[in-house]
Structure formats: structure tokens, C-alpha cells
Amino acid sequence: MTVADPAESFTAARARPYADHSAPGILPDHWIREQSLRNGMIEPFVERQVRDSENGKIISYGLSSYGYDARVADEFMVFTNIDNAIVDPKNFSKDSFVEKKTDICIIPPNSFVLARTVEYFRIPRDVLVICLGKSTYARCGLIVNVTPLEPGWEGHVTLEISNTTPLPAKVYANEGVAQFLFFKGSSSCEVTYADRSGKYMGQRGVTLPRT
């Protein structure tokens, strides 16, 4: 009787993508690729991790094993407290921000900017997406916050990037800023974000708070 080489069996199994996406859980690279290329789930879509440019090293972006690293666009709204004494989420004025279009955004100490992803997302009705900031920024005291992308939602993702340090900090446009993880539910939800006409549906550009 021929005994299979365990190392060879493991290599062969690892090389075969797991094609059953009916079970709930986190979704892999080939599912993200298929949904993006066939259904426009992520546009523009980059099929690999990009770590270099003609100008040298960059903060990586593109498809990863179980997620997608999105880029931050060159549109920023830098928070300023010149005209405001209180921050009110129900009445948040555009005058609280200075708009900038730049390749490198400087965030003041202990302040934040609003930005957006380069990518436009279209989320399937049985999928929820969680966003985590890139560790390169997190290790420098820059925190990226995004609420979950709900089933049926689509749009540019508005990013809140906080500088928790006592020094000015740089954010690089058109480079990686956050990783998006895709989770399939045990079944499709009854009501999607699109079904209830959510207030951030189809947003383009940097979008301020809405009530």
C-alpha cells in the first residue's frame, strides 16, 4: 500500500481554494475577487498587495488573504475649533473643517480629519463588513474609525482618522489606510440598508454627519 507524503498532501490541499461559501464566517480572497470582478463590489479593485511605487515604498493596499486593504483618497476635511466651543453631532457645521486636496495631509496634534476611500463599495445583502485601521498608522498613534458597512449599502467609505499624539502627523493619499473584512451571515437579512433608505446610502466624497 502506498502511503501519501503528508507534506505533499498539505501542499496540494493548500493550493486548492475552498469554494463553498454557503456557510457563515469570514470570506477569503478568491470570494472577494469574484464579487469585485463580476459584481463591482469594490471599484477600482486591485488583485494583489501593492507595497512599492516608482517613488519607493508605500503603505500597502489591495487584496489580502481574508480582506481588502483600501486606499485613502486625496480629499481631506481637517477639524478646527476656531469657530466652535462645543461639538454637537446633531448640528455639526461644515465650518468646523478646513478642506484640503493634497497628497500628504498633516493632522494637527490631538485632532482628526475626515477622509474617504478611493474605492467605491457595494455590499451584498448577506454580508457585513468590518473595518480595521492599518497597523502602520496605529503604531504611530493614528487611529482609523469606520462603522460597519451594512448589507445592501453602497458608496465611498468616509474615514475618521484621529491623531492621538502631541505632534503633527502625516497621512499619505492614494496609499493603504484600512483593511476591510467580509463576514457572511447564516442567512440573508430581512431588511437591508438599501431597503430602509439609509441616510448614507450612495454617498460620494467625504460625507459629514447627517441626522
DALINUR-V258808 format. One line per field, one symbol per residue. ss: DSSP state (2 for helix, 1 for strand, 0 for the rest). phi: phi as a letter, one per 30 degrees, with the letter a starting at -180 (. if undefined). Layout:
BEGIN
ss = ???
phi = ???
END
This chain:
BEGIN
ss = 0000022222222220000000001100222222222220011000000111100111111111001111110011111000000000000002221111100111100001111111111100001111111022220001111000100001111111111000001111000111111111000000000000000000100000000
phi = .dcddedddddddddcddcdcdddkdcdedddddddddcidbbdccdbdcbbbdcjdbddajdbeblbcdccdccbbddbcdcbcbcbedbcddddbcdbbadbcccdehbabcbbdddccbcddcbccccbdddededcicccbbdeddeidbkdddcccccdcdbdbcbcdibdbacccccdddadddbcedechedcdidbidcdebb
END
